[in-house]
Amino acid sequence: MYRHSNHNRVYLLGILLLIPGQLIAEDLAPDIWVERGEFKSRQQQGSHALLKGRRWLEQQQKYDGSWQSKTYASFESRIADSALVMSTLVEITPPGAAQGESISRGLAFLKSKINQEEIWKSVEAESNYPLYSICLMLATLNQYQPKKTVNRELQDSLSRELLRWQRILQADRLSEGDVAGGWGPGSDSFQQGSAANPANVSVTYFALAALSGAQKLPLKNRFAALDYLQHCQVPAEAAGAGGFVFTFLSDHPLNKAGSQRSPSGKLYGVPYLSATCDGISALLVCDVPADDRRIQTAIHVLPQLTHARLAVIPLSAESLPSYQKLDALFFYEAAATARVWKQMREKGVENQFLNSRCHEVLQTLIAKQQADGHWENPLPWMMEDDPLIATAFALQTLHHCLTPAE
């Protein structure tokens, strides 16, 4: 039986992996890996969980190369789940290695769903979140080997489509409900207005990452995105200063930590961990240095932000009220946190909170993987009860935690 999604309360997406590598024990804080033997055991367990999870994803592929949600009718068309899984599988495949039949079939399916002349219409017809899907398709092509001419042409088409949907407006046309420079999920283009699905920091990050990977991010679009991100970062006068909210509309329900008033009486959204990690990653994609004040203030506030906990399976009616909306984002948050941890380490920046949090979620993923290799979140509010989505985000997390910094 399919469960229909609430379009205003969904995170889709993720970005993903490379082959399991190895953490450097000396790089982590002393309280993380106490003994080298413990480190080796945990690294081996994580690598095993990653390979087992990948095998489960490959086994879910349909005869036509797609992946189909068994949980949500809104993804019955298979584009959204297929784009997420494909970007995962391509990312975990090491450079130069054979892509394998599963990836080849998946890419053929995605290509079959894209009309070169009407890309947007084609994707929207089969996906509730077309911009997320386009971002993931482009990310897949950015990583795909071999890079054939037809794939480069498709990269160009998808890049133009993403740039077309960036919300860049003239200053005299701006209103409180629409700040320029960000990307939204795209479904508002087929509804009345954009209040239900405003630009947000999540889609903005994925669009920037996909465009940057394709080398199709012009300076004017980058600067516009930075302007939007500035509106999503909580200012000094508010609690959680430096953190990011999902959308700059303070009282919007998609700001899953709610809102509160500053001492001056102004209403601000409450920042939370996954949104702040997406904000940091977006700044880094825009070539903002790691020691920039915007990134440093965001990193500094991370320990103060509420983070998700994974609900216990099976979920009982009695325990349900003890969980909050952010708990329904456990796997997405874990992937975003591990991504920032890896990005900062590649910049030569160590952070004790990120070290500790990544170690904690790594232990949780190893312990909570199902016998057949998948993961799931029993909370239904953010679609992580779809095992395809939860497993993709779990594999992102394992990849980032187990891949050494370059």
DRENDO-1510 file (C-alpha; in Angstrom, 1 decimal, always signed):
<recs>
REC; n; res; u; v; w
REC; 1; MET; +0.0; +0.0; +0.0 .
REC; 2; TYR; +1.5; +3.3; -1.0 .
REC; 3; ARG; +1.6; +6.3; +1.3 .
REC; 4; HIS; +1.2; +9.7; -0.3 .
REC; 5; SER; +3.7; +12.4; +0.6 .
REC; 6; ASN; +3.1; +15.8; +2.1 .
REC; 7; HIS; +4.8; +18.0; -0.5 .
REC; 8; ASN; +5.6; +20.7; +2.0 .
REC; 9; ARG; +7.5; +18.5; +4.3 .
REC; 10; VAL; +9.9; +16.5; +2.2 .
REC; 11; TYR; +13.6; +16.4; +1.8 .
REC; 12; LEU; +14.6; +14.3; -1.1 .
REC; 13; LEU; +18.0; +13.8; -2.2 .
REC; 14; GLY; +21.5; +13.2; -1.4 .
REC; 15; ILE; +24.9; +13.0; -2.9 .
REC; 16; LEU; +27.2; +10.2; -2.5 .
REC; 17; LEU; +30.2; +8.0; -2.4 .
REC; 18; LEU; +33.6; +6.8; -3.6 .
REC; 19; ILE; +35.0; +3.4; -2.7 .
REC; 20; PRO; +35.6; +2.7; +1.1 .
REC; 21; GLY; +38.9; +4.1; +2.1 .
REC; 22; GLN; +40.4; +4.5; +5.5 .
REC; 23; LEU; +40.3; +7.0; +8.3 .
REC; 24; ILE; +43.7; +8.0; +9.7 .
REC; 25; ALA; +43.5; +7.3; +13.4 .
REC; 26; GLU; +46.0; +10.0; +14.3 .
REC; 27; ASP; +43.9; +12.6; +12.6 .
REC; 28; LEU; +41.0; +12.1; +14.9 .
REC; 29; ALA; +40.6; +13.5; +18.4 .
REC; 30; PRO; +42.1; +11.2; +21.1 .
REC; 31; ASP; +38.7; +10.5; +22.6 .
REC; 32; ILE; +37.3; +9.2; +19.3 .
REC; 33; TRP; +39.6; +6.2; +18.6 .
REC; 34; VAL; +41.2; +5.2; +21.8 .
REC; 35; GLU; +43.1; +2.2; +20.4 .
REC; 36; ARG; +44.3; +1.4; +16.9 .
REC; 37; GLY; +42.7; -2.0; +17.3 .
REC; 38; GLU; +39.3; -0.4; +17.8 .
REC; 39; PHE; +39.8; +1.9; +14.8 .
REC; 40; LYS; +40.7; -1.0; +12.6 .
REC; 41; SER; +37.7; -3.1; +13.7 .
REC; 42; ARG; +35.3; -0.1; +13.2 .
REC; 43; GLN; +36.8; +0.7; +9.8 .
REC; 44; GLN; +36.4; -2.9; +8.6 .
REC; 45; GLN; +32.8; -3.0; +9.9 .
REC; 46; GLY; +32.0; +0.2; +8.1 .
REC; 47; SER; +33.5; -1.0; +4.9 .
REC; 48; HIS; +31.6; -4.2; +5.1 .
REC; 49; ALA; +28.3; -2.3; +5.8 .
REC; 50; LEU; +29.0; -0.1; +2.8 .
REC; 51; LEU; +29.5; -3.0; +0.4 .
REC; 52; LYS; +26.5; -4.8; +1.8 .
REC; 53; GLY; +24.4; -1.7; +1.4 .
REC; 54; ARG; +25.5; -1.3; -2.2 .
REC; 55; ARG; +24.7; -4.8; -3.0 .
REC; 56; TRP; +21.2; -4.3; -1.6 .
REC; 57; LEU; +20.7; -1.2; -3.8 .
REC; 58; GLU; +21.8; -3.1; -6.9 .
REC; 59; GLN; +19.4; -5.9; -6.1 .
REC; 60; GLN; +16.4; -3.5; -6.1 .
REC; 61; GLN; +17.0; -2.4; -9.7 .
REC; 62; LYS; +14.1; -3.1; -12.0 .
REC; 63; TYR; +14.4; -4.8; -15.4 .
REC; 64; ASP; +14.3; -1.4; -17.2 .
REC; 65; GLY; +17.2; -0.1; -15.2 .
REC; 66; SER; +15.1; +2.0; -12.8 .
REC; 67; TRP; +14.6; +2.0; -9.0 .
REC; 68; GLN; +11.0; +2.3; -7.8 .
REC; 69; SER; +9.8; +3.3; -4.3 .
REC; 70; LYS; +7.5; +0.7; -2.7 .
REC; 71; THR; +6.6; +3.2; -0.1 .
REC; 72; TYR; +5.4; +6.4; -1.9 .
REC; 73; ALA; +3.0; +6.6; -4.8 .
REC; 74; SER; +4.4; +10.1; -5.6 .
REC; 75; PHE; +7.7; +8.4; -6.7 .
REC; 76; GLU; +6.0; +5.7; -8.6 .
REC; 77; SER; +7.4; +7.2; -11.9 .
REC; 78; ARG; +10.9; +6.2; -10.7 .
REC; 79; ILE; +12.8; +9.3; -11.7 .
REC; 80; ALA; +13.5; +10.7; -8.3 .
REC; 81; ASP; +14.6; +7.4; -6.6 .
REC; 82; SER; +16.6; +6.3; -9.7 .
REC; 83; ALA; +18.4; +9.6; -9.8 .
REC; 84; LEU; +19.4; +9.4; -6.1 .
REC; 85; VAL; +20.5; +5.8; -6.3 .
REC; 86; MET; +22.4; +6.3; -9.6 .
REC; 87; SER; +24.3; +9.3; -8.2 .
REC; 88; THR; +25.2; +7.1; -5.2 .
REC; 89; LEU; +26.5; +4.1; -7.3 .
REC; 90; VAL; +28.5; +6.3; -9.6 .
REC; 91; GLU; +30.1; +8.1; -6.7 .
REC; 92; ILE; +31.2; +5.0; -4.9 .
REC; 93; THR; +32.8; +3.5; -8.0 .
REC; 94; PRO; +36.6; +4.4; -8.0 .
REC; 95; PRO; +38.0; +6.5; -10.9 .
REC; 96; GLY; +39.0; +4.3; -13.8 .
REC; 97; ALA; +37.1; +1.2; -12.6 .
REC; 98; ALA; +34.5; -0.4; -14.8 .
REC; 99; GLN; +31.1; +1.1; -14.2 .
REC; 100; GLY; +29.2; -2.2; -14.2 .
REC; 101; GLU; +25.9; -3.3; -15.7 .
REC; 102; SER; +23.8; -1.8; -13.0 .
REC; 103; ILE; +25.1; +1.7; -13.6 .
REC; 104; SER; +24.9; +1.4; -17.4 .
REC; 105; ARG; +21.3; +0.3; -17.2 .
REC; 106; GLY; +20.4; +3.0; -14.7 .
REC; 107; LEU; +22.0; +5.7; -16.9 .
REC; 108; ALA; +20.1; +4.4; -19.9 .
REC; 109; PHE; +16.8; +4.7; -18.0 .
REC; 110; LEU; +17.5; +8.3; -16.9 .
REC; 111; LYS; +18.4; +9.3; -20.4 .
REC; 112; SER; +15.2; +7.8; -21.7 .
REC; 113; LYS; +13.2; +10.2; -19.4 .
REC; 114; ILE; +14.9; +13.3; -20.7 .
REC; 115; ASN; +13.5; +15.1; -23.7 .
REC; 116; GLN; +16.4; +17.1; -25.1 .
REC; 117; GLU; +14.0; +19.9; -26.3 .
REC; 118; GLU; +11.8; +19.9; -23.2 .
REC; 119; ILE; +13.9; +18.6; -20.4 .
REC; 120; TRP; +11.9; +20.4; -17.7 .
REC; 121; LYS; +8.6; +19.3; -18.9 .
REC; 122; SER; +9.8; +15.7; -19.2 .
REC; 123; VAL; +11.2; +15.5; -15.7 .
REC; 124; GLU; +8.3; +17.4; -14.1 .
REC; 125; ALA; +5.8; +15.0; -15.6 .
REC; 126; GLU; +7.3; +12.2; -13.6 .
REC; 127; SER; +8.7; +13.8; -10.5 .
REC; 128; ASN; +7.4; +15.9; -7.7 .
REC; 129; TYR; +10.9; +17.4; -7.1 .
REC; 130; PRO; +12.2; +18.1; -10.6 .
REC; 131; LEU; +15.2; +20.3; -9.6 .
REC; 132; TYR; +16.4; +17.7; -7.1 .
REC; 133; SER; +16.2; +15.1; -9.9 .
REC; 134; ILE; +18.0; +17.3; -12.4 .
REC; 135; CYS; +20.8; +18.0; -9.9 .
REC; 136; LEU; +21.3; +14.4; -9.3 .
REC; 137; MET; +21.2; +13.5; -13.0 .
REC; 138; LEU; +23.9; +16.1; -13.6 .
REC; 139; ALA; +26.0; +14.9; -10.7 .
REC; 140; THR; +25.8; +11.4; -12.1 .
REC; 141; LEU; +27.0; +12.6; -15.5 .
REC; 142; ASN; +29.8; +14.6; -13.9 .
REC; 143; GLN; +31.2; +11.4; -12.4 .
REC; 144; TYR; +30.3; +8.9; -15.1 .
REC; 145; GLN; +33.1; +7.2; -17.1 .
REC; 146; PRO; +33.6; +7.1; -20.0 .
REC; 147; LYS; +32.5; +10.6; -20.7 .
REC; 148; LYS; +31.1; +10.3; -24.2 .
REC; 149; THR; +30.1; +13.3; -26.4 .
REC; 150; VAL; +26.4; +12.6; -25.9 .
REC; 151; ASN; +26.9; +12.8; -22.2 .
REC; 152; ARG; +28.7; +16.1; -22.5 .
REC; 153; GLU; +25.8; +17.4; -24.6 .
REC; 154; LEU; +23.4; +16.2; -21.9 .
REC; 155; GLN; +25.5; +17.9; -19.2 .
REC; 156; ASP; +25.2; +21.1; -21.1 .
REC; 157; SER; +21.4; +20.8; -21.4 .
REC; 158; LEU; +20.9; +20.0; -17.8 .
REC; 159; SER; +23.3; +22.8; -16.7 .
REC; 160; ARG; +21.3; +25.3; -18.8 .
REC; 161; GLU; +18.1; +24.1; -17.2 .
REC; 162; LEU; +19.4; +24.5; -13.7 .
REC; 163; LEU; +20.7; +28.0; -14.4 .
REC; 164; ARG; +17.4; +28.9; -15.9 .
REC; 165; TRP; +15.6; +28.1; -12.7 .
REC; 166; GLN; +17.9; +30.0; -10.3 .
REC; 167; ARG; +15.8; +32.7; -8.9 .
REC; 168; ILE; +17.7; +35.8; -10.0 .
REC; 169; LEU; +15.4; +38.9; -9.9 .
REC; 170; GLN; +16.0; +42.6; -10.3 .
REC; 171; ALA; +16.4; +44.5; -7.1 .
REC; 172; ASP; +13.2; +46.5; -7.6 .
REC; 173; ARG; +11.2; +43.2; -8.1 .
REC; 174; LEU; +12.3; +41.6; -4.8 .
REC; 175; SER; +9.7; +41.0; -2.1 .
REC; 176; GLU; +9.9; +39.5; +1.3 .
REC; 177; GLY; +8.7; +36.3; -0.1 .
REC; 178; ASP; +11.3; +35.8; -2.8 .
REC; 179; VAL; +15.0; +36.5; -2.3 .
REC; 180; ALA; +17.1; +36.2; -5.4 .
REC; 181; GLY; +19.9; +33.7; -5.9 .
REC; 182; GLY; +18.5; +30.4; -4.5 .
REC; 183; TRP; +16.9; +27.3; -6.0 .
REC; 184; GLY; +13.7; +25.7; -4.9 .
REC; 185; PRO; +12.4; +22.2; -5.6 .
REC; 186; GLY; +10.8; +23.4; -8.8 .
REC; 187; SER; +7.2; +22.1; -8.3 .
REC; 188; ASP; +6.0; +25.7; -7.6 .
REC; 189; SER; +6.3; +26.3; -11.3 .
REC; 190; PHE; +3.3; +24.1; -11.8 .
REC; 191; GLN; +1.3; +25.4; -8.8 .
REC; 192; GLN; +0.0; +28.8; -7.9 .
REC; 193; GLY; +2.8; +30.8; -6.5 .
REC; 194; SER; +6.0; +29.7; -4.7 .
REC; 195; ALA; +5.1; +30.2; -1.0 .
REC; 196; ALA; +4.6; +26.5; -0.5 .
REC; 197; ASN; +8.0; +25.5; -2.0 .
REC; 198; PRO; +10.3; +28.5; -1.6 .
REC; 199; ALA; +14.0; +28.5; -2.5 .
REC; 200; ASN; +15.9; +26.6; +0.2 .
REC; 201; VAL; +19.5; +25.9; +1.2 .
REC; 202; SER; +19.3; +22.2; +0.4 .
REC; 203; VAL; +18.4; +22.5; -3.3 .
REC; 204; THR; +20.7; +25.5; -3.6 .
REC; 205; TYR; +23.6; +23.4; -2.4 .
REC; 206; PHE; +22.9; +20.5; -4.8 .
REC; 207; ALA; +22.4; +22.8; -7.7 .
REC; 208; LEU; +25.7; +24.6; -7.0 .
REC; 209; ALA; +27.6; +21.3; -6.6 .
REC; 210; ALA; +26.2; +19.9; -9.8 .
REC; 211; LEU; +26.9; +23.0; -11.8 .
REC; 212; SER; +30.4; +23.3; -10.3 .
REC; 213; GLY; +31.1; +19.7; -11.1 .
REC; 214; ALA; +30.1; +20.3; -14.7 .
REC; 215; GLN; +32.2; +23.5; -14.8 .
REC; 216; LYS; +29.1; +25.4; -15.7 .
REC; 217; LEU; +28.8; +27.9; -12.7 .
REC; 218; PRO; +29.2; +31.4; -14.0 .
REC; 219; LEU; +30.4; +34.1; -11.6 .
REC; 220; LYS; +27.2; +36.0; -11.7 .
REC; 221; ASN; +25.2; +32.9; -10.6 .
REC; 222; ARG; +27.7; +32.1; -7.9 .
REC; 223; PHE; +27.5; +35.7; -6.5 .
REC; 224; ALA; +23.7; +35.5; -6.6 .
REC; 225; ALA; +23.8; +32.2; -4.7 .
REC; 226; LEU; +26.1; +33.7; -2.1 .
REC; 227; ASP; +23.6; +36.6; -1.6 .
REC; 228; TYR; +20.8; +34.1; -1.1 .
REC; 229; LEU; +22.9; +32.1; +1.4 .
REC; 230; GLN; +23.5; +35.2; +3.4 .
REC; 231; HIS; +19.8; +35.5; +4.0 .
REC; 232; CYS; +19.7; +31.9; +5.2 .
REC; 233; GLN; +22.5; +32.4; +7.8 .
REC; 234; VAL; +21.2; +33.5; +11.2 .
REC; 235; PRO; +22.7; +36.9; +12.1 .
REC; 236; ALA; +24.5; +37.8; +15.3 .
REC; 237; GLU; +21.5; +39.1; +17.2 .
REC; 238; ALA; +19.6; +35.8; +17.1 .
REC; 239; ALA; +20.0; +32.6; +18.9 .
REC; 240; GLY; +22.2; +30.1; +17.0 .
REC; 241; ALA; +24.0; +32.9; +15.2 .
REC; 242; GLY; +26.0; +31.6; +12.3 .
REC; 243; GLY; +23.8; +28.6; +11.7 .
REC; 244; PHE; +21.6; +28.1; +8.7 .
REC; 245; VAL; +17.9; +27.7; +8.3 .
REC; 246; PHE; +16.3; +25.7; +5.5 .
REC; 247; THR; +14.6; +28.8; +4.0 .
REC; 248; PHE; +15.0; +32.4; +5.0 .
REC; 249; LEU; +11.2; +32.7; +5.5 .
REC; 250; SER; +11.3; +32.6; +9.3 .
REC; 251; ASP; +8.0; +31.1; +10.1 .
REC; 252; HIS; +7.8; +28.7; +7.2 .
REC; 253; PRO; +6.9; +25.1; +8.2 .
REC; 254; LEU; +9.9; +23.8; +6.2 .
REC; 255; ASN; +12.2; +25.3; +8.9 .
REC; 256; LYS; +11.9; +22.2; +10.9 .
REC; 257; ALA; +13.4; +23.6; +14.1 .
REC; 258; GLY; +10.7; +26.3; +14.3 .
REC; 259; SER; +11.2; +30.0; +14.8 .
REC; 260; GLN; +11.8; +32.4; +17.7 .
REC; 261; ARG; +12.2; +36.1; +18.4 .
REC; 262; SER; +15.4; +37.9; +19.0 .
REC; 263; PRO; +15.8; +40.4; +21.9 .
REC; 264; SER; +14.8; +43.2; +19.5 .
REC; 265; GLY; +11.6; +41.4; +18.7 .
REC; 266; LYS; +12.4; +40.3; +15.2 .
REC; 267; LEU; +11.3; +36.7; +14.2 .
REC; 268; TYR; +14.1; +34.4; +13.0 .
REC; 269; GLY; +14.1; +30.7; +12.0 .
REC; 270; VAL; +16.0; +28.4; +14.4 .
REC; 271; PRO; +19.0; +26.9; +12.7 .
REC; 272; TYR; +19.6; +23.2; +12.8 .
REC; 273; LEU; +22.3; +20.7; +11.9 .
REC; 274; SER; +21.5; +19.5; +8.4 .
REC; 275; ALA; +20.6; +22.9; +7.1 .
REC; 276; THR; +23.8; +24.4; +8.5 .
REC; 277; CYS; +25.9; +21.6; +7.0 .
REC; 278; ASP; +24.2; +22.3; +3.6 .
REC; 279; GLY; +25.0; +26.0; +4.0 .
REC; 280; ILE; +28.6; +25.3; +4.8 .
REC; 281; SER; +28.9; +23.0; +1.8 .
REC; 282; ALA; +27.3; +25.5; -0.5 .
REC; 283; LEU; +29.8; +28.2; +0.6 .
REC; 284; LEU; +32.7; +25.9; +0.0 .
REC; 285; VAL; +31.4; +25.0; -3.5 .
REC; 286; CYS; +31.3; +28.8; -4.2 .
REC; 287; ASP; +35.0; +28.9; -3.3 .
REC; 288; VAL; +34.6; +30.6; +0.0 .
REC; 289; PRO; +37.8; +29.9; +2.0 .
REC; 290; ALA; +37.5; +27.6; +5.0 .
REC; 291; ASP; +38.8; +30.4; +7.3 .
REC; 292; ASP; +36.1; +32.9; +6.1 .
REC; 293; ARG; +34.0; +34.3; +8.8 .
REC; 294; ARG; +30.8; +32.9; +7.3 .
REC; 295; ILE; +32.1; +29.4; +7.5 .
REC; 296; GLN; +33.9; +29.8; +10.8 .
REC; 297; THR; +30.8; +31.1; +12.6 .
REC; 298; ALA; +28.7; +28.2; +11.1 .
REC; 299; ILE; +31.3; +25.6; +12.2 .
REC; 300; HIS; +31.5; +27.2; +15.7 .
REC; 301; VAL; +27.7; +26.9; +16.3 .
REC; 302; LEU; +27.4; +23.3; +15.2 .
REC; 303; PRO; +27.7; +21.8; +18.8 .
REC; 304; GLN; +24.8; +24.0; +19.9 .
REC; 305; LEU; +22.4; +22.8; +17.3 .
REC; 306; THR; +19.8; +20.1; +17.9 .
REC; 307; HIS; +20.6; +16.9; +16.0 .
REC; 308; ALA; +18.5; +13.9; +15.0 .
REC; 309; ARG; +18.3; +10.6; +16.7 .
REC; 310; LEU; +17.3; +7.4; +14.9 .
REC; 311; ALA; +13.9; +6.1; +15.9 .
REC; 312; VAL; +13.7; +2.5; +17.2 .
REC; 313; ILE; +12.2; -0.1; +14.9 .
REC; 314; PRO; +9.4; -1.2; +15.3 .
REC; 315; LEU; +7.9; +2.2; +16.1 .
REC; 316; SER; +5.0; +2.0; +18.6 .
REC; 317; ALA; +2.2; +4.4; +18.9 .
REC; 318; GLU; +3.3; +5.1; +22.4 .
REC; 319; SER; +6.8; +6.1; +21.5 .
REC; 320; LEU; +5.9; +8.2; +18.4 .
REC; 321; PRO; +5.2; +11.5; +20.4 .
REC; 322; SER; +8.7; +11.4; +21.8 .
REC; 323; TYR; +10.2; +12.1; +18.4 .
REC; 324; GLN; +10.4; +15.4; +16.6 .
REC; 325; LYS; +10.5; +16.4; +12.9 .
REC; 326; LEU; +14.2; +16.6; +12.9 .
REC; 327; ASP; +14.5; +12.9; +13.9 .
REC; 328; ALA; +12.8; +12.0; +10.6 .
REC; 329; LEU; +15.9; +13.5; +8.9 .
REC; 330; PHE; +18.4; +11.2; +10.6 .
REC; 331; PHE; +20.0; +9.8; +7.5 .
REC; 332; TYR; +20.0; +13.0; +5.5 .
REC; 333; GLU; +21.6; +14.8; +8.5 .
REC; 334; ALA; +24.2; +12.1; +8.9 .
REC; 335; ALA; +25.2; +12.3; +5.3 .
REC; 336; ALA; +25.4; +16.1; +5.3 .
REC; 337; THR; +27.4; +16.1; +8.5 .
REC; 338; ALA; +29.9; +13.5; +7.2 .
REC; 339; ARG; +30.2; +15.5; +4.0 .
REC; 340; VAL; +31.2; +18.7; +5.8 .
REC; 341; TRP; +33.6; +16.7; +8.0 .
REC; 342; LYS; +35.3; +15.4; +4.9 .
REC; 343; GLN; +35.3; +18.7; +3.1 .
REC; 344; MET; +36.9; +20.5; +6.1 .
REC; 345; ARG; +39.5; +17.8; +6.5 .
REC; 346; GLU; +40.4; +18.2; +2.9 .
REC; 347; LYS; +40.9; +21.9; +3.7 .
REC; 348; GLY; +43.2; +20.9; +6.6 .
REC; 349; VAL; +40.7; +21.9; +9.2 .
REC; 350; GLU; +39.9; +19.5; +12.1 .
REC; 351; ASN; +36.9; +19.9; +14.3 .
REC; 352; GLN; +36.2; +17.9; +17.4 .
REC; 353; PHE; +32.4; +18.1; +17.2 .
REC; 354; LEU; +32.4; +16.8; +13.6 .
REC; 355; ASN; +34.9; +14.1; +14.6 .
REC; 356; SER; +32.7; +13.0; +17.4 .
REC; 357; ARG; +29.4; +13.2; +15.5 .
REC; 358; CYS; +30.8; +11.2; +12.6 .
REC; 359; HIS; +32.1; +8.5; +14.9 .
REC; 360; GLU; +28.7; +8.4; +16.6 .
REC; 361; VAL; +26.7; +8.0; +13.4 .
REC; 362; LEU; +29.1; +5.5; +12.0 .
REC; 363; GLN; +28.5; +3.3; +15.1 .
REC; 364; THR; +24.8; +3.7; +14.7 .
REC; 365; LEU; +24.8; +2.8; +11.0 .
REC; 366; ILE; +26.8; -0.3; +11.6 .
REC; 367; ALA; +24.5; -1.4; +14.5 .
REC; 368; LYS; +21.2; -0.5; +12.7 .
REC; 369; GLN; +21.8; -2.0; +9.2 .
REC; 370; GLN; +19.1; -4.6; +8.5 .
REC; 371; ALA; +20.1; -8.2; +7.8 .
REC; 372; ASP; +19.6; -7.8; +4.0 .
REC; 373; GLY; +21.8; -4.7; +3.9 .
REC; 374; HIS; +19.3; -1.8; +3.9 .
REC; 375; TRP; +18.5; +0.9; +6.4 .
REC; 376; GLU; +15.2; +2.7; +7.1 .
REC; 377; ASN; +13.8; +5.3; +9.4 .
REC; 378; PRO; +10.4; +4.3; +10.8 .
REC; 379; LEU; +9.3; +8.0; +11.1 .
REC; 380; PRO; +7.3; +8.8; +8.0 .
REC; 381; TRP; +7.4; +12.6; +7.9 .
REC; 382; MET; +10.4; +13.1; +5.7 .
REC; 383; MET; +10.3; +10.0; +3.5 .
REC; 384; GLU; +13.2; +8.2; +5.1 .
REC; 385; ASP; +10.8; +5.3; +5.7 .
REC; 386; ASP; +11.5; +4.6; +2.0 .
REC; 387; PRO; +14.5; +2.2; +2.3 .
REC; 388; LEU; +15.8; +3.4; -1.0 .
REC; 389; ILE; +16.2; +6.9; +0.3 .
REC; 390; ALA; +17.5; +6.0; +3.7 .
REC; 391; THR; +20.0; +3.5; +2.3 .
REC; 392; ALA; +21.4; +6.0; -0.2 .
REC; 393; PHE; +21.9; +8.6; +2.6 .
REC; 394; ALA; +23.4; +5.9; +4.9 .
REC; 395; LEU; +25.9; +4.9; +2.1 .
REC; 396; GLN; +26.8; +8.6; +1.6 .
REC; 397; THR; +27.7; +8.8; +5.3 .
REC; 398; LEU; +29.8; +5.6; +5.3 .
REC; 399; HIS; +31.6; +6.7; +2.2 .
REC; 400; HIS; +32.6; +10.1; +3.7 .
REC; 401; CYS; +33.5; +8.7; +7.0 .
REC; 402; LEU; +35.7; +6.0; +5.5 .
REC; 403; THR; +37.4; +7.9; +2.7 .
REC; 404; PRO; +40.7; +9.5; +3.6 .
REC; 405; ALA; +41.1; +13.3; +3.0 .
REC; 406; GLU; +42.9; +14.1; -0.2 .
</recs>
